[in-house]
Amino acid sequence: MKYTDKKIEKLGFEKEEENKYGASYVRYCNNYKQCVDILHKENGKHIIQSYENKTNSDGFNNCVGLTLEETKLFLKKAKQLKRKYGWIK
């Protein structure tokens, strides 16, 4: 698991938190802070969210896209969390 975290860190992300509910990562870009959350859902449909920390004029967070490399690493991390914490489905 540490290997995956190191690869994610090389992409500029810092892990803020990890527990049985998921993991949170942040990356500071030029003029915004990108957050990526891997979240456990009770129904088994776990999710990965990537968004800008600040809200826009409509009161929502802007979506921030992930590269293919980033997506693969976060998916690998989600699978590791599923095994580690016994998420169902």
N, C-alpha and C positions, 0 to 999 in steps of 0.2 A: 504494500500500500504506500509505503514511503516513496517508492520509485515514481509512482504516478503523481504524487504531490510535488516531487522535485521537478518533473516535466512540466506540470502546470505552473509552477513557480518560475521556470525559465521563460514562460510566455508572458510574464509580468504580473501574474495574479498572486495575491497573498491570501492565505486561508485565515478567515476571521473566526470561524467556529465549526465544530463538528460534534454531533451527538446523535442519539437514536432517531431524531427527527430529520436529519439531513446534514448538509454542509453548506457554508457560505464562503464565497471568495470575492475579493475586490481587486480592481486594477485601476490605477489613476492614469487617465489619458490626458491629452493636451488641455481640454477645457471642461472635462466632466469625469465622474467616477462611475466605472462600470461595475455592476454587481452580478454575480452568477450564483444562483441558489439551486441546489439539488435537494428536492423535498420529498419526504415520505408521505404518501396519502393512504388513508385507511382502506380504501377500496382497491388498492393494489396498482392504481394507475399513477405511479410516481412521476414527477415532472422535473425538468431542468428549465430554469428561467434565466434570461440574460436581459438586463435593463439598466437604464441610466438612473443614478441615485436620486436626482432632483426631479420634481414634477414639472410638466410643461404648463402652458397657459390654460389648458383645459382641466388641469388638476390630475393628470395621469403621468405615469413614468413612461419614457420613450423606450421602445424595444431596441436592443443593440444586437446585431447579428454576430454569429460566431463563425470562425473559419472552420474548414473541414478538420484540420488538426486539433483545434480546440474542442470541437464537437466530439471527436473520437476519445479524447482524454477525459472529458467530463462524463461521457457515457461509461467509460471504463471505471471511473471513480464511483458512479452510481451503482454499477454492478458490485463493486467492492463493498459499498455501504450496505447493499441489500444482503450480502452474505454475512458481513460482520454483525449487523444488528437484527438479522432474521426477519427482514421485511417479507411479508407474504406476497405471492404471485410474482 
